[in-house]
Amino acid sequence: MDILHEIIQPVTADTKASMCEYYEFHAGRSDLISNATWFVSHAWGYEFLQVVDSIFMFFESVKPGVGKQSYLIAFYMSSSHSATTNPLDYWTSKFINFIQTIGNMLAIAIPYHQPVILNRAACVFELYACVVTKSRLAIAFPEEENKRFLNDIRNDPSNYFQMLAKVKSENSEAFRQEDKEAIHNAIRSSVGFNELDRIIFEAFRNWTVESVQSRIENTGPAESNEWIFTLAKLYQNFGDFDAAEPLFFESLNFVENELGPDHPQTIDRSKALALLYISQGKYERALSLLLDCLERTRAHFGEDHPNSLGLVNQLASLYTRQGNYEKAKPLLTQSLGVQTRMLGREHPNTIDSLETLAKLYDALGEYDKAMPLFRECFEIRAKVFGSDYPDTLESMMCVALSLKAQGYYEEAEVLMTDCLDRFRRILGFEHPKYLGALNELALIYDAQSKYDKAEPLLIEACESMKRILGRDHPSYLASLNSLAQVYYNQGKYERSSQLHIENLEQRKKILGENHPSTLVSINNLALLYSAQGMYESSEELYIDALQRSTRVLGSDHPNTLTSTNNLASCYREKGEYEKAKILFIIALSEQTEFSEKLTPTP
C-alpha cells in the first residue's frame, strides 16, 4: 500500500497538516500522540508495512530500552504538502534541535546492500543531525531483509564489507539541486562525509553483532555453532582479534567432537584459526596448523582442488612474512599455474595468489616483477568488489609501497593518502589495517624528509598498535622501527637509540635473528652508532648484518647493498680507506647489475 498518497495526503488535504498535527488538533485524538523516544529515518518511497515491520524487528531483537517506547515516523511528523518546500534553516536549526531532544534515531536500511536512505540527501541530513547531536544511531531491517542479510554474511562474512564498499553518503541526491548543495556543504563544513559514513558503519556493525548474538542464543547447538563461527570471522574482519579467538576455538572444538578431525568443516575451522594467528603475529602456531590442514585437505580432496591450492597460497604468504622466501616461491609458482588454468585469472583465489607472489617479489627487491602484479590485483579487485572494499584498499596500498620503493614518492603519497582516508571511513581509527596504512604514509613522508608530518603519524600508530595488538606483534615492531628512524633522521639520537634497542631485542625474540626485519633493525642500530661516533660498536653490527643478509637475501638484494655501503662508510670514517674502497666497489657493481634488471614503472 502507498500510504502516503492513498491515506495521509487525502486525510490531510484540507488542513495541509502533518498526520501528528491532524490527530492532535483536528481529529481530537491527542491520546494517540506522545513524546517520541525514537525518531525513525526512512525514505518516503518505502512501503509503510516495511517500516512498521522494521520497528517491530528492532524492538524484539535489540530491546532498545526500558519502559514505553514511542517511535516517530517521518510519514507522520512532516507535512507531505510542504516537506519539500521547508527552508533550509528549518533543517539546520529546528530539526537538529528536535533530534537532540529525542536522543535516539532508528534508520531503516532497505535494501541492506545499498540502502535507499543513503541515496537521499534529506535522509543523509537526518543521519548528520544524529551525529552532530551525539544521539544514538541504530539500524533496522524488515524481517525478510533481515534474514537475507544474515544469511549472506553467514555464507561469507566478507559480504558485510562488500555492502559497505557500495555505501557513500556523499553521492546522495535531492529533488532540488540547491537543497543538495546546501546539505552537502553543511556536512562538509562540519563532520565531513567520511566521518558520517564511519559512524553509520559503526551502527551497522553494532546491529550485525547484536543480531548474530541473538541467533547464537536462540537456535539449537549445531545452528548456534554456525553463528558462533560467523561471529568469530566478523570480529576478525573488524580487527578485534581477542574477541575472535575464543569463538574460533569454541566452534572448532564443537565441530571436531561432532564430525571428527578429518571432516572438511573441521579443517575449515582449523584454517580459520590459523589465519587469525597470522593476523595476531603468532606465526609458529599458524604454521603448524596450516601444514596440518594442507596435509588433511590433500588427502581428502587431492592436490589440485581449490581448497588445497588456497591453503598452499596461505602457507606461501606465511613463509613470506617469516622471511623464508626459498620455501614460499616454489609453492606459489606451483599453485598459481593450476589456479589460473582451473579458476581463471580474475577469480578471487587466483588474485590472492597473484598478490602473494607480488609481495614475495617485492620482498626480494624484484620491483619490476612486483609492480605489474600489484596493479593487476588492484584493478581486478576494484572492478569486482568496488574501490572501497578492504582487499581492494590493501592492493592499492601495495601499489603505493612499490612506487615508494622505486623512488616515486609524490605518486606514492597521493595514493597512500587516498587509501588511508578510505580505510578510516570503512574500518575506523583503530583497525589494524588503518594503522598499517598510517605507518606506511608516515614512511613516505620520511623518505621525502617531511619529518613534521611523519612523526605524529608514527606516534599515533605506535601507541594504538601497542594497545590493540600488543608489544610483541610484528606490525607494532615495524612502527616502532619507523619511529626510531624518524628520530634518527632528525638527529634525536637519544630517543632513537632507546627505541632501536627495544625493537631489535623484540624482533630477535619474536621473529628470529635471521628474519629480514631483524636484519634491518641491526643495520639501523649500527647506523645510529656511526652517527654518534661509536665506530667499533657500529662495525661489529654492520658485519653481522651484512653476513646474515648475504646468506638470507643474496648479495644483490637492496638491503644487502645498503649494509655493504654502510659498512664501507664506517671504514671510511675510521680511516680504513682500503677496506672502504673494496666494499664501495662491490656495492656499486652489485647495484649496477641489480638496476639493469629493473624497468621502473611509475
Secondary structure, DSSP 8 states (H G I E B T S, - for coil): --HIIIIIHHHTTTT---HHHIIIIISS-GGG----SEEEE--TTS-HHHHHHHHHHHHHHH---SS---EEEHHHHS-TTTGGG--HHIIIIIIHHHHHHH-EEEEE-SSTTS-GGGGBHHHHHHHHHHHHTT-EEEEE--HHHHHHHHHHHHH-THHHHHHHHT--GGG-B-SSHHHHHHHHHHHHTTT-HHHHHHHHHHHHHHHHHHHHHHHHHTS-HHHHHHHHHHHHHHHHHHT-HHHHHHHHHHHHHHHHHHH-TTSHHHHHHHHHHHHHHHHHT-HHHHHHHHHHHHHHHHHHH-TTSHHHHHHHHHHHHHHHHTT-HHHHHHHHHHHHHHHHHHH-TTSHHHHHHHHHHHHHHHHTT-HHHHHHHHHHHHHHHHHHH-TTSHHHHHHHHHHHHHHHHTT-HHHHHHHHHHHHHHHHHHH-TT-HHHHHHHHHHHHHHHHTT-HHHHHHHHHHHHHHHHHHT-TTSHHHHHHHHHHHHHHHHTT-HHHHHHHHHHHHHHHHHHT-TTSHHHHHHHHHHHHHHHHTT-HHHHHHHHHHHHHHHHHHH-TTSHHHHHHHHHHHHHHHHHT-HHHHHHHHHHHHHHHHHHHHH-----
